[in-house]
Amino acid sequence: MKIPKSVTILGRKFTVKVVSKEAIEKEIGVGVMGGMNFTRKSIIISNNMSKEDMYITYLHEICHVGMYIAGLNQVISSEMQEILCETLANTFFDSVKK
């Protein structure tokens, strides 16, 4: 599956970039595979993993955007958000992979 250069989530357009491990570490932190910046309307994904894991990370970050737009990030702990995003990303991926 191909990661698009942009995606619209609940009416908001986000750019999507696949970047080096070093770029992710500089912008977000060590050990992170992806991230989203709501102010910049951007999602970044590390290229330091398999294509499958990159796509799952892309879906994971989309879940974070949806939670942010809905305001769920205000009422759900960070730990629970990670569990939900990872579960949903893998569920979505399993349902569409060929």
DSSP file (Angstrom, degrees, kcal/mol; ACC not computed):
  #  RESIDUE AA STRUCTURE BP1 BP2  ACC     N-H-->O    O-->H-N    N-H-->O    O-->H-N    TCO  KAPPA ALPHA  PHI   PSI    X-CA   Y-CA   Z-CA
    1    1 A M              0   0    0      0, 0.0     2,-0.4     0, 0.0    54,-0.1   0.000 360.0 360.0 360.0 145.1    0.0    0.0    0.0
    2    2 A K        -     0   0    0     53,-0.0    49,-0.0     1,-0.0     0, 0.0  -0.772 360.0-133.7 -99.9 136.7    1.2    3.4   -0.8
    3    3 A I        -     0   0    0     -2,-0.4    15,-0.1     1,-0.0    13,-0.0  -0.778  30.3-131.5 -85.0 123.2    1.4    6.3    1.7
    4    4 A P        -     0   0    0      0, 0.0     3,-0.1     0, 0.0    -1,-0.0  -0.258  10.1-124.1 -73.5 162.9   -0.1    9.4    0.0
    5    5 A K  S    S+     0   0    0      1,-0.2    11,-2.9    10,-0.1     2,-0.3   0.654  95.3  13.7 -79.8 -16.6    1.5   12.8    0.1
    6    6 A S  E     -A   15   0A   0      9,-0.3     2,-0.3    36,-0.1     9,-0.2  -0.985  65.0-168.1-153.3 159.0   -1.6   14.3    1.7
    7    7 A V  E     -A   14   0A   0      7,-2.5     7,-3.2    -2,-0.3     2,-0.6  -0.995  17.7-136.7-148.5 143.8   -4.7   13.2    3.4
    8    8 A T  E     -A   13   0A   0     -2,-0.3     2,-0.5     5,-0.2     5,-0.2  -0.919  22.2-175.0-104.6 124.3   -8.0   14.8    4.4
    9    9 A I  E >  S-A   12   0A   0      3,-2.9     3,-1.7    -2,-0.6    -2,-0.0  -0.972  70.8 -23.0-123.7 116.6   -9.2   13.8    7.9
   10   10 A L  T 3  S-     0   0    0     -2,-0.5    -1,-0.1     1,-0.3     3,-0.1   0.886 130.2 -46.5  48.3  45.2  -12.5   15.1    9.1
   11   11 A G  T 3  S+     0   0    0      1,-0.2     2,-0.5    -3,-0.0    -1,-0.3   0.449 117.0 109.6  83.6   1.7  -12.4   18.0    6.6
   12   12 A R  E <   -A    9   0A   0     -3,-1.7    -3,-2.9     2,-0.0     2,-0.4  -0.945  61.0-138.2-115.7 128.0   -8.8   19.0    7.4
   13   13 A K  E     -A    8   0A   0     -2,-0.5     2,-0.4    -5,-0.2    -5,-0.2  -0.694  20.9-172.7 -87.7 130.1   -6.0   18.4    4.9
   14   14 A F  E     -A    7   0A   0     -7,-3.2    -7,-2.5    -2,-0.4    28,-0.3  -0.953  20.4-130.6-120.0 138.6   -2.6   17.2    6.2
   15   15 A T  E     -Ab   6  42A   0     26,-2.5    28,-2.3    -2,-0.4     2,-0.4  -0.601  21.6-151.1 -79.8 151.5    0.6   16.8    4.4
   16   16 A V  E     - b   0  43A   0    -11,-2.9     2,-0.4    -2,-0.2    28,-0.2  -0.993  14.8-178.3-127.9 126.8    2.3   13.4    4.8
   17   17 A K  E     - b   0  44A   0     26,-2.4    28,-2.6    -2,-0.4     2,-0.6  -0.985  21.1-148.7-128.6 136.7    6.1   13.0    4.6
   18   18 A V  E     + b   0  45A   0     -2,-0.4     2,-0.2    26,-0.2    28,-0.2  -0.919  35.7 172.7 -98.6 122.6    8.2    9.9    4.8
   19   19 A V  E     - b   0  46A   0     26,-2.9    28,-2.4    -2,-0.6    29,-0.3  -0.739  32.7 -81.9-129.9 171.2   11.5   11.0    6.4
   20   20 A S     >  -     0   0    0     -2,-0.2     4,-2.0    26,-0.2     5,-0.2  -0.249  39.9-110.8 -70.8 161.0   14.8    9.6    7.7
   21   21 A K  H  > S+     0   0    0      1,-0.2     4,-2.5     2,-0.2     5,-0.2   0.874 120.3  54.8 -57.0 -39.2   15.2    8.2   11.2
   22   22 A E  H  > S+     0   0    0      1,-0.2     4,-2.1     2,-0.2    -1,-0.2   0.881 105.6  50.9 -65.1 -39.3   17.4   11.2   12.0
   23   23 A A  H  > S+     0   0    0      2,-0.2     4,-2.2     1,-0.2     5,-0.2   0.895 111.1  48.7 -66.2 -40.0   14.7   13.7   10.9
   24   24 A I  H  X>S+     0   0    0     -4,-2.0     4,-3.5     2,-0.2     5,-1.4   0.939 111.5  49.6 -63.0 -46.9   12.2   12.0   13.1
   25   25 A E  H  <5S+     0   0    0     -4,-2.5    -2,-0.2     3,-0.2    -1,-0.2   0.873 111.8  49.1 -61.3 -37.6   14.6   12.0   16.1
   26   26 A K  H  <5S+     0   0    0     -4,-2.1    -1,-0.2    -5,-0.2    -2,-0.2   0.904 120.8  34.1 -68.3 -42.0   15.3   15.7   15.5
   27   27 A E  H  <5S+     0   0    0     -4,-2.2    -2,-0.2    -5,-0.2    -3,-0.2   0.866 139.6   6.3 -84.3 -37.1   11.6   16.8   15.3
   28   28 A I  T  <5S-     0   0    0     -4,-3.5     2,-0.2    -5,-0.2    -3,-0.2   0.793 106.6 -89.0-117.1 -48.7   10.0   14.4   17.7
   29   29 A G    > < -     0   0    0     -5,-1.4     3,-1.2     3,-0.1    -1,-0.2  -0.786  47.3 -53.0 149.2 166.3   12.5   12.3   19.7
   30   30 A V  T 3  S+     0   0    0     -2,-0.2     3,-0.1     1,-0.2    -8,-0.0  -0.431 115.8  20.1 -70.7 140.2   14.5    9.1   19.8
   31   31 A G  T 3  S+     0   0    0      1,-0.3     2,-0.4    -2,-0.1    -1,-0.2   0.493  90.7 127.9  83.1   3.6   12.6    5.8   19.3
   32   32 A V    <   -     0   0    0     -3,-1.2    -1,-0.3   -11,-0.1    -3,-0.1  -0.769  39.9-169.6 -96.7 138.2    9.6    7.4   17.6
   33   33 A M        -     0   0    0     -2,-0.4    13,-2.9     1,-0.2     2,-0.3   0.579  67.8  -8.6-101.7 -13.2    8.4    6.0   14.3
   34   34 A G  E     -C   45   0A   0     11,-0.2     2,-0.3   -10,-0.1    -1,-0.2  -0.982  57.9-176.2-169.7 171.7    5.9    8.7   13.4
   35   35 A G  E     -C   44   0A   0      9,-2.2     9,-2.7    -2,-0.3     2,-0.4  -0.984  16.2-134.4-169.8 165.9    4.2   11.8   14.6
   36   36 A M  E     -C   43   0A   0     -2,-0.3     2,-0.5     7,-0.2     7,-0.2  -0.981   4.6-158.6-132.0 146.9    1.6   14.5   13.7
   37   37 A N  E  >> -C   42   0A   0      5,-3.0     5,-2.1    -2,-0.4     4,-1.0  -0.949   3.6-168.8-124.5 108.4    1.7   18.2   14.2
   38   38 A F  T  45S+     0   0    0     -2,-0.5     3,-0.2     1,-0.2    -1,-0.1   0.873  86.3  53.8 -68.1 -37.0   -1.8   19.7   14.3
   39   39 A T  T  45S+     0   0    0      1,-0.2    -1,-0.2     2,-0.1    -2,-0.0   0.911 117.0  37.2 -63.2 -42.8   -0.6   23.3   14.0
   40   40 A R  T  45S-     0   0    0      2,-0.1    -1,-0.2   -25,-0.0   -25,-0.2   0.559 105.4-130.1 -83.7  -9.3    1.4   22.5   10.9
   41   41 A K  T  <5 +     0   0    0     -4,-1.0   -26,-2.5     1,-0.2     2,-0.3   0.958  62.5 134.1  55.1  53.5   -1.2   20.1    9.6
   42   42 A S  E   < -bC  15  37A   0     -5,-2.1    -5,-3.0   -28,-0.3     2,-0.4  -0.969  45.3-162.7-137.8 151.3    1.5   17.5    9.0
   43   43 A I  E     -bC  16  36A   0    -28,-2.3   -26,-2.4    -2,-0.3     2,-0.4  -0.993  13.5-164.7-125.6 134.6    2.2   13.8    9.6
   44   44 A I  E     -bC  17  35A   0     -9,-2.7    -9,-2.2    -2,-0.4     2,-0.4  -0.970   2.4-168.5-123.7 143.1    5.7   12.4    9.4
   45   45 A I  E     -bC  18  34A   0    -28,-2.6   -26,-2.9    -2,-0.4   -11,-0.2  -0.986  23.5-120.5-129.2 134.9    6.6    8.7    9.1
   46   46 A S  E     -b   19   0A   0    -13,-2.9   -26,-0.2    -2,-0.4     3,-0.1  -0.499   7.6-151.0 -72.9 141.8   10.1    7.2    9.5
   47   47 A N  S    S+     0   0    0    -28,-2.4     2,-0.6    -2,-0.2   -27,-0.1   0.306  75.3  98.7 -91.2   8.9   11.5    5.3    6.6
   48   48 A N  S    S+     0   0    0    -29,-0.3     2,-0.3   -15,-0.1    -1,-0.2  -0.226  77.0  54.1 -93.5  44.2   13.5    3.1    8.9
   49   49 A M  S    S-     0   0    0     -2,-0.6     5,-0.0    -3,-0.1     0, 0.0  -0.944  96.3 -64.6-159.4 176.4   11.1    0.2    9.0
   50   50 A S     >  -     0   0    0     -2,-0.3     4,-2.4     1,-0.1     5,-0.2  -0.232  47.4-111.4 -66.9 160.0    9.3   -2.2    6.6
   51   51 A K  H  > S+     0   0    0      1,-0.2     4,-2.1     2,-0.2     5,-0.2   0.884 119.8  53.2 -58.5 -39.6    6.7   -0.9    4.2
   52   52 A E  H  > S+     0   0    0      1,-0.2     4,-2.3     2,-0.2    -1,-0.2   0.938 110.2  45.7 -62.4 -47.3    4.0   -2.7    6.2
   53   53 A D  H  > S+     0   0    0      1,-0.2     4,-2.3     2,-0.2    -1,-0.2   0.844 109.7  55.7 -66.9 -32.6    5.1   -1.0    9.4
   54   54 A M  H  X S+     0   0    0     -4,-2.4     4,-2.2     2,-0.2    -1,-0.2   0.921 109.5  46.5 -63.1 -42.6    5.3    2.4    7.7
   55   55 A Y  H  X S+     0   0    0     -4,-2.1     4,-2.3     2,-0.2    -2,-0.2   0.892 111.3  50.7 -68.8 -38.9    1.7    2.0    6.6
   56   56 A I  H  X S+     0   0    0     -4,-2.3     4,-2.4     2,-0.2    -1,-0.2   0.904 110.4  50.4 -63.2 -39.8    0.5    0.9   10.0
   57   57 A T  H  X S+     0   0    0     -4,-2.3     4,-2.4     2,-0.2    -2,-0.2   0.900 107.9  53.4 -64.0 -40.3    2.3    4.0   11.5
   58   58 A Y  H  X S+     0   0    0     -4,-2.2     4,-1.9     2,-0.2    -2,-0.2   0.934 111.0  45.8 -57.4 -48.1    0.6    6.2    8.9
   59   59 A L  H  X S+     0   0    0     -4,-2.3     4,-2.0     1,-0.2    -2,-0.2   0.885 110.0  55.3 -63.4 -38.8   -2.8    4.8   10.0
   60   60 A H  H  X S+     0   0    0     -4,-2.4     4,-1.6     1,-0.2    -2,-0.2   0.917 108.5  47.2 -58.7 -45.5   -1.8    5.2   13.7
   61   61 A E  H  X S+     0   0    0     -4,-2.4     4,-2.1     1,-0.2    -1,-0.2   0.849 106.9  56.9 -69.0 -33.8   -1.0    8.9   13.1
   62   62 A I  H  X S+     0   0    0     -4,-1.9     4,-2.5     1,-0.2    -1,-0.2   0.908 105.1  52.9 -60.5 -41.1   -4.4    9.4   11.3
   63   63 A C  H  X S+     0   0    0     -4,-2.0     4,-2.4     1,-0.2    -2,-0.2   0.904 106.9  51.9 -60.5 -41.3   -6.1    8.0   14.4
   64   64 A H  H  X S+     0   0    0     -4,-1.6     4,-2.4     2,-0.2    -1,-0.2   0.913 108.8  50.5 -61.5 -42.0   -4.2   10.6   16.5
   65   65 A V  H  X S+     0   0    0     -4,-2.1     4,-2.8     1,-0.2     5,-0.2   0.942 110.1  49.6 -61.1 -47.0   -5.4   13.4   14.2
   66   66 A G  H  X S+     0   0    0     -4,-2.5     4,-2.2     1,-0.2     6,-0.2   0.900 111.2  49.1 -59.2 -42.0   -9.0   12.2   14.5
   67   67 A M  H  X>S+     0   0    0     -4,-2.4     5,-2.0     2,-0.2     6,-0.9   0.898 111.6  49.7 -63.7 -40.0   -8.8   12.1   18.3
   68   68 A Y  H ><5S+     0   0    0     -4,-2.4     3,-0.7     2,-0.2    -2,-0.2   0.934 111.2  48.0 -65.2 -46.3   -7.3   15.6   18.3
   69   69 A I  H 3<5S+     0   0    0     -4,-2.8    -1,-0.2     1,-0.2    -2,-0.2   0.907 113.8  47.7 -61.0 -41.5  -10.0   17.0   16.1
   70   70 A A  H 3<5S-     0   0    0     -4,-2.2    -1,-0.2    -5,-0.2    -2,-0.2   0.599 113.2-119.4 -76.4 -10.5  -12.7   15.4   18.2
   71   71 A G  T X<5S+     0   0    0     -4,-0.8     3,-1.5    -3,-0.7     4,-0.4   0.565  75.2 130.0  83.9   8.6  -11.2   16.6   21.4
   72   72 A L  G >>< +     0   0    0     -5,-2.0     4,-1.8     1,-0.3     3,-1.2   0.777  60.8  70.3 -67.9 -24.5  -10.6   13.2   22.7
   73   73 A N  G 34 S+     0   0    0     -6,-0.9    -1,-0.3     1,-0.3    -5,-0.1   0.711  95.0  57.7 -63.3 -17.6   -7.0   14.0   23.5
   74   74 A Q  G <4 S+     0   0    0     -3,-1.5    -1,-0.3     1,-0.1    -2,-0.2   0.714 117.6  28.5 -82.2 -22.3   -8.4   16.3   26.2
   75   75 A V  T <4 S+     0   0    0     -3,-1.2     2,-0.4    -4,-0.4    -2,-0.2   0.484 108.7  70.3-121.5  -5.8  -10.2   13.5   28.0
   76   76 A I  S  < S-     0   0    0     -4,-1.8    -1,-0.1     1,-0.0     5,-0.1  -0.954  83.9-113.7-116.9 133.5   -8.2   10.3   27.3
   77   77 A S     >  -     0   0    0     -2,-0.4     4,-2.4     1,-0.1     5,-0.2  -0.173  25.7-114.0 -60.9 156.3   -4.8    9.7   28.8
   78   78 A S  H  > S+     0   0    0      1,-0.2     4,-2.2     2,-0.2     5,-0.2   0.889 117.5  53.3 -57.8 -41.1   -1.8    9.6   26.5
   79   79 A E  H  > S+     0   0    0      1,-0.2     4,-1.9     2,-0.2    -1,-0.2   0.917 110.1  46.3 -63.0 -43.5   -1.2    6.0   27.3
   80   80 A M  H  > S+     0   0    0      1,-0.2     4,-2.8     2,-0.2    -1,-0.2   0.874 109.1  55.7 -68.2 -36.7   -4.8    5.1   26.4
   81   81 A Q  H  X S+     0   0    0     -4,-2.4     4,-2.9     2,-0.2     5,-0.2   0.918 107.6  49.5 -59.9 -43.0   -4.6    7.1   23.2
   82   82 A E  H  X S+     0   0    0     -4,-2.2     4,-2.4     2,-0.2     5,-0.2   0.913 111.6  48.3 -62.9 -42.8   -1.5    5.1   22.1
   83   83 A I  H  X S+     0   0    0     -4,-1.9     4,-2.4     2,-0.2    -2,-0.2   0.934 114.6  45.7 -62.9 -46.3   -3.3    1.8   22.8
   84   84 A L  H  X S+     0   0    0     -4,-2.8     4,-2.9     2,-0.2     5,-0.2   0.928 114.1  47.7 -62.8 -46.6   -6.4    2.9   20.9
   85   85 A C  H  X S+     0   0    0     -4,-2.9     4,-2.5    -5,-0.2    -1,-0.2   0.906 114.0  46.7 -64.0 -41.7   -4.4    4.3   17.9
   86   86 A E  H  X S+     0   0    0     -4,-2.4     4,-2.1    -5,-0.2     5,-0.2   0.908 114.1  47.8 -67.3 -41.3   -2.2    1.2   17.7
   87   87 A T  H  X S+     0   0    0     -4,-2.4     4,-2.2    -5,-0.2    -2,-0.2   0.941 115.4  44.3 -63.9 -47.9   -5.2   -1.1   17.9
   88   88 A L  H  X S+     0   0    0     -4,-2.9     4,-3.0     2,-0.2     5,-0.3   0.907 111.8  53.0 -65.0 -42.0   -7.2    0.8   15.3
   89   89 A A  H  X S+     0   0    0     -4,-2.5     4,-2.4    -5,-0.2    -1,-0.2   0.927 113.2  43.1 -60.1 -45.8   -4.3    1.1   13.0
   90   90 A N  H  X S+     0   0    0     -4,-2.1     4,-2.6     2,-0.2    -1,-0.2   0.865 113.7  51.9 -69.8 -35.4   -3.6   -2.7   13.0
   91   91 A T  H  X S+     0   0    0     -4,-2.2     4,-1.5    -5,-0.2    -2,-0.2   0.942 112.8  44.6 -64.0 -47.6   -7.3   -3.5   12.7
   92   92 A F  H  X S+     0   0    0     -4,-3.0     4,-1.0     2,-0.2    -2,-0.2   0.924 114.0  50.2 -62.0 -44.9   -7.7   -1.2    9.7
   93   93 A F  H >X S+     0   0    0     -4,-2.4     4,-2.1    -5,-0.3     3,-1.0   0.932 109.4  50.5 -61.6 -46.1   -4.5   -2.6    8.1
   94   94 A D  H 3< S+     0   0    0     -4,-2.6    -1,-0.2     1,-0.2    -2,-0.2   0.826 108.2  54.4 -60.6 -31.2   -5.6   -6.2    8.6
   95   95 A S  H 3< S+     0   0    0     -4,-1.5    -1,-0.2     1,-0.2    -2,-0.2   0.693 119.2  30.2 -78.6 -17.3   -8.9   -5.4    7.0
   96   96 A V  H << S+     0   0    0     -3,-1.0    -2,-0.2    -4,-1.0    -1,-0.2   0.576  87.9 110.6-118.3 -12.4   -7.4   -4.0    3.8
   97   97 A K     <        0   0    0     -4,-2.1    -4,-0.0    -5,-0.2    -3,-0.0  -0.300 360.0 360.0 -67.4 151.5   -4.1   -5.8    3.2
   98   98 A K              0   0    0      0, 0.0    -1,-0.1     0, 0.0    -4,-0.0   0.362 360.0 360.0-120.8 360.0   -3.9   -8.1    0.3
